[in-house]
Amino acid sequence: MHAKRRLRAEMRARRSALSTAYRHSAALGLYRSFRRHPLFLRAASIAGYFPMGGELDPGPLLAHAHHLGKAVYLPVLNGQSLRFARYHPGRSALRCNRYGIPEPRTPLHGGVDARALDLILMPLVAFDARGGRLGMGGGYYDRTLAFKRRRHAASRPLLVGLGYDCQETVCVPTEPWDVPLTGVVTERRRLLARHAGRA
């Protein structure tokens, strides 16, 4: 756990050092890099996130998905896990959860389960080429996606982490409850995780 804390602090500092102009450019780079990828094109339902703390912004990509007629979702807190509420970029009413993160307004226990989605775009603090992901430490995505760790887990949803090139590390420290990514997309590259085969 000490290794995770050190790595999280280092990578958050790297991310914080990026200028606003670079973050804006990176969001457009992400959009250009992933908008024609088969994982994106085949997905009829896509969940993203509202960027906080300098996270790579999926906004242009989510707007494009909406324009293509795909169903777009954002995560909403549901106890100690997440559900996903429909999001219409630029139109949906939002409210802040207890962490100050905007969420679509939805009835208590509203939204859909992760199993209903084709693709989840996930924020990260650090990543490696094996599909290891280091998040903020709350465990919300790991609890929500625990079913993906089962031996015969369904292929849906595919899990793609979004981060800056500078957030890559040789090896993310892992725990038994960590859920590996299908791949990672940065402002410049697309990396299919080594465990993911032909996903």
Secondary structure, 3 states (H helix, E strand, C coil): CHHHHHHHHHHHHHHHCCCHHHHHHHHHHHHHHHCCCHHHHHCCEEECCCCCCCCCCCHHHHHHHHHCCCEEEEEEEECCEEEEEECCCCCCCEEECCCCCEEECCCCCCCECHHHCCEEEEECCEECCCCCEECCCCCHHHHHCHHHHCCCCCCCCEEEEECCHHHECCCCCCCCCCCCCCEEECCCCEEECHHHCCC
